[in-house]
Amino acid sequence: MKNTDFHRNFNLFFDGLGLQRQYTDRSEPMELSSLMGTGRVQRYVPRHDMNIVVSEMTFQREVDVSLKTGMPMIELHYCSQGTRQFSADGEEYHLAPGMISLQLIRETKVRFEFEEEQPYQMLGIGIPVSTFHHFLEGADSSRPVDFNKLLGQRSYRVFQERVDPASSMTIKRLMQALQQKGISNLELECSVLELLSSSFQSLLIKRKTSNLSNSDVDKIKKAREIILEWMADPPTLIELSRMIGLNDYKLKVGFKEMYGTTVFGYLREKRLEKALLLLQEGNMNVYETSLAVGYSNPSHFAQAFRDKYG
C-alpha cells in the first residue's frame, strides 16, 4: 500500500463536507457551498507523504460528517477558534482552541460535529505511519516510540496539551506566510517539521505514564459535563470532586492530562466561546451576556473577551 493512500482519509472528510475538490493528493483550494455556510478549506501537499489542511468555516446549520478511515495515519491538529467535537469508535472527544492534539488513527469510524454559526479556524497536518516511524528513528536505527505499541488494541488515541510559545510562533508565522501566498514548498515543509518535532518530543518521548484508570477517566469526563451544565454557577473544585467521587488532587492532575488545561481554565474558555455565540445572535447586550456565562463583573468579562477575540 502506498503512502499516498493516506490522502484518502482527508478526501472522505472533504467529500463529507460537500467540498468541490479536483484532486486526490495535490494542493488546491476548496470553497464551502453556500448551502452549507461560508468559508473555505485549503489543502497543501508539499511532498507526497504530507497533507496540510487550513480550514476557515462557519456553518449556517449543524453539520455531521461520518466516515470510516481506511489508512493508518498520524494527524497533528491545532484549533485557533471553535471547539471541534467528534467521536471515534463511540468515544467522544473535544479539540479546544489553544490546544495542540496529536492523533494516532487506525481504520476506525469517525463522526465530526460542527455547530451552527460557530466560526472554525483549524490547522491539520497528516502523515502516514511509515513517515512517522522514519522521523522518529535514530541514527543507530533505534526507535523510541512505535505507532502500534502506542495504540495497542485501540483504533484511535489522542495526546493533547496547550500549545507552547515556540509552537505558537511557528503556527502564526506559517499562517501569515500562507495568507500571502508566496511560501515555497521548502518553507512550508520546514515549518511543519518544526511543529511535528516539537509535538513528538513533548507528547510522546517526554510524556509521563498516565496513572488514570478507566474509572478515573469516566469521572473526569463527568466533571467536564457538570461544569459545562452549571457554567453560570459552577461548583467549587472540592464540591466538584465530591460530586464525581474523586479526590481533588487526582481531579486537577487528571483533568489537565486529559484536556490540557485546568478545570477552571477549561471553564473560562467555554464561557467565552458561549459568550461569542450569544453576542453574535444579537439578543443580549454585553451585560446580559456576561451574567449568562457566569461573570458577575461585566468589566472583567469585557477584558477576558477582548484578550481572547480582540
ROPA-89381 format. One record per residue (C-alpha): x, z, y. Coordinates in steps of 0.2 Angstrom, whole numbers, padded with zeros to 4 digits, always signed. Example, Ala and Ser with C-alpha at 12.3 -4.5 7.8 and 13.67 -1.06 7.14 Angstrom:
<pts>
+0062+0039-0022;+0068+0036-0005;
</pts>
This chain:
<pts>
+0000+0000+0000;+0007-0005+0017;+0010+0006+0032;-0002-0005+0042;-0016+0001+0031;-0017+0017+0040;-0024+0007+0056;-0040+0005+0046;-0044+0024+0049;-0044+0020+0068;-0054+0004+0066;-0068+0013+0057;-0069+0025+0071;-0069+0011+0084;-0082+0002+0075;-0092+0018+0073;-0092+0019+0092;-0098+0000+0093;-0082-0005+0102;-0079-0023+0103;-0061-0025+0096;-0052-0041+0091;-0038-0035+0081;-0034-0023+0066;-0017-0017+0071;-0012-0024+0089;-0013-0017+0106;-0029-0020+0115;-0042-0013+0127;-0060-0009+0121;-0074-0006+0133;-0088+0006+0128;-0105-0003+0128;-0117+0001+0142;-0130+0006+0129;-0118+0020+0124;-0111+0026+0141;-0096+0022+0152;-0078+0021+0149;-0065+0013+0138;-0053+0015+0124;-0035+0008+0125;-0026+0006+0108;-0007+0003+0109;+0004-0002+0094;+0022-0001+0100;+0028-0003+0082;+0019-0007+0065;+0018+0012+0060;+0012+0020+0076;-0005+0019+0083;-0008+0027+0101;-0026+0028+0107;-0031+0033+0125;-0049+0037+0127;-0059+0040+0143;-0078+0040+0139;-0094+0048+0145;-0109+0045+0133;-0127+0044+0140;-0134+0052+0124;-0127+0062+0110;-0117+0052+0098;-0112+0055+0080;-0099+0044+0071;-0097+0047+0052;-0083+0038+0042;-0073+0040+0027;-0054+0039+0029;-0045+0028+0017;-0027+0030+0020;-0017+0047+0022;-0010+0049+0039;-0005+0061+0052;-0013+0062+0069;-0007+0071+0084;-0021+0074+0096;-0021+0080+0114;-0038+0083+0124;-0037+0084+0143;-0056+0085+0146;-0071+0088+0135;-0071+0098+0118;-0071+0087+0103;-0081+0093+0089;-0080+0086+0072;-0082+0091+0053;-0070+0086+0039;-0077+0089+0021;-0090+0100+0028;-0079+0112+0038;-0082+0112+0057;-0068+0110+0069;-0066+0110+0088;-0052+0102+0098;-0052+0110+0116;-0044+0105+0132;-0026+0110+0135;-0023+0111+0116;-0012+0100+0106;-0018+0098+0087;-0008+0091+0073;-0020+0084+0059;-0015+0080+0041;-0028+0069+0033;-0031+0063+0016;-0046+0052+0010;-0060+0063+0017;-0077+0062+0025;-0077+0065+0044;-0091+0067+0056;-0087+0066+0075;-0100+0073+0088;-0100+0069+0106;-0111+0077+0119;-0122+0069+0131;-0115+0067+0149;-0099+0076+0144;-0083+0067+0150;-0070+0065+0137;-0051+0061+0140;-0040+0061+0125;-0024+0055+0118;-0021+0052+0100;-0005+0047+0090;-0006+0042+0072;+0007+0038+0060;+0007+0035+0041;+0014+0048+0028;+0029+0038+0024;+0034+0038+0043;+0030+0057+0044;+0042+0060+0030;+0055+0049+0037;+0055+0058+0054;+0057+0075+0045;+0071+0070+0033;+0088+0077+0037;+0104+0068+0037;+0108+0076+0020;+0091+0069+0013;+0083+0086+0013;+0065+0088+0020;+0060+0105+0027;+0041+0101+0025;+0031+0089+0014;+0014+0082+0018;+0007+0085+0000;+0014+0103+0000;+0006+0107+0017;-0011+0101+0011;-0011+0107-0006;-0028+0104-0014;-0036+0101+0003;-0041+0084+0011;-0039+0090+0029;-0028+0103+0038;-0026+0106+0057;-0012+0115+0066;-0016+0119+0084;-0008+0128+0099;-0009+0127+0118;+0002+0113+0125;+0018+0119+0131;+0025+0115+0148;+0038+0102+0142;+0025+0093+0132;+0013+0094+0146;+0025+0085+0157;+0028+0072+0144;+0010+0068+0142;+0007+0067+0161;+0022+0055+0163;+0016+0045+0148;-0002+0044+0155;+0004+0039+0173;+0015+0025+0165;+0001+0018+0155;-0011+0018+0171;+0002+0007+0180;+0003-0005+0165;+0021-0008+0167;+0028+0003+0152;+0038-0006+0139;+0036-0003+0120;+0053+0006+0120;+0047+0018+0134;+0031+0021+0125;+0039+0025+0109;+0052+0037+0116;+0038+0047+0124;+0028+0048+0108;+0043+0053+0098;+0046+0067+0111;+0029+0073+0108;+0030+0072+0089;+0046+0080+0088;+0040+0095+0098;+0024+0097+0088;+0033+0096+0072;+0046+0109+0077;+0033+0121+0084;+0018+0119+0072;+0027+0115+0055;+0045+0120+0055;+0045+0136+0065;+0027+0141+0061;+0024+0158+0054;+0015+0160+0037;-0004+0165+0040;-0010+0182+0034;-0028+0177+0036;-0039+0177+0021;-0054+0166+0019;-0065+0181+0023;-0055+0184+0039;-0057+0166+0044;-0076+0166+0042;-0076+0182+0053;-0066+0175+0066;-0077+0159+0066;-0092+0171+0068;-0084+0179+0083;-0082+0162+0091;-0101+0159+0088;-0105+0176+0096;-0095+0174+0112;-0102+0156+0115;-0120+0163+0112;-0118+0178+0123;-0107+0168+0136;-0116+0176+0151;-0114+0194+0145;-0101+0194+0131;-0097+0210+0121;-0080+0218+0123;-0066+0215+0111;-0069+0231+0102;-0088+0228+0101;-0085+0210+0095;-0073+0217+0082;-0086+0229+0076;-0099+0216+0075;-0089+0205+0064;-0081+0219+0053;-0063+0215+0058;-0051+0226+0067;-0047+0221+0085;-0029+0218+0081;-0032+0206+0067;-0046+0198+0078;-0034+0195+0093;-0020+0188+0082;-0031+0178+0070;-0041+0170+0085;-0025+0164+0093;-0019+0157+0077;-0035+0148+0074;-0039+0142+0091;-0023+0143+0100;-0028+0155+0114;-0035+0172+0116;-0053+0177+0114;-0057+0178+0132;-0046+0163+0136;-0057+0153+0125;-0072+0160+0133;-0066+0156+0150;-0063+0138+0145;-0080+0136+0138;-0088+0144+0153;-0080+0132+0165;-0085+0117+0153;-0103+0123+0153;-0102+0125+0172;-0096+0107+0174;-0111+0101+0164;-0124+0112+0174;-0117+0106+0191;-0117+0088+0185;-0136+0090+0180;-0139+0095+0199;-0152+0108+0195;-0142+0123+0200;-0131+0127+0215;-0114+0135+0214;-0120+0152+0215;-0133+0150+0201;-0121+0141+0190;-0108+0155+0192;-0121+0168+0186;-0127+0157+0172;-0110+0156+0164;-0106+0174+0167;-0096+0175+0183;-0103+0189+0194;-0092+0184+0209;-0095+0166+0215;-0078+0165+0224;-0069+0170+0208;-0079+0156+0199;-0076+0143+0213;-0057+0147+0212;-0057+0146+0192;-0067+0129+0193;-0055+0122+0206;-0040+0126+0196;-0047+0118+0181;-0056+0102+0188;-0048+0101+0206;
</pts>
